[in-house]
Amino acid sequence: MVNKMKYHLRNMKPMDVVIIVILLLGSFIPHIVYGMQLSRVDADARIIATVKISGEEVYQVELSEDTGREEFTLEPAEGQYNIIEVDGTRIRNKEDNSPDQLGVRRGWISKPGETAVVLPHKLIIEVHAESPEGEELYEEDDVIIPM
């Protein structure tokens, strides 16, 4: 194992190191963009959760301390179900019968920009922020990723 690593290190060229460093730094760009979006959310903004099935909005709720606990079942298609739970400032896909359970394992979401997706059921839970006047604070088109 050590001999293999020495072999690969010996065959590296100076530009290989530069390319690796650039790719490593570039991998942090999504985190920076997400952080910038969160910093644009005002303290008085309304946090809204939207549940969509096949792109069609089926449920919307404001996530706040005043929002009570609620649980409801959605049936995207025959033989499919999703149990959605809202608890104050957070929302999650509590249970479903999809094979991979990725939406359930995602857990609670509460910050603008977070999503939970169940691809087999075509279900998406999105959290976004709106100004007190009801206008969305940021649009997806606002994000510019430098190349």
Secondary structure, DSSP 8 states (H G I E B T S, - for coil): -HHHHHHHHHT--HHHHHHHHHHHHHTTHHHHHHHHHHHT--TT-EEEEEEEETTEEEEEEE-STT--EEEEEE-SSTT--EEEEEETTEEEEEEE--SS-HHHHH--B-STT-EEEEGGGTEEEEEEEE-TTS-BS--GGG-----
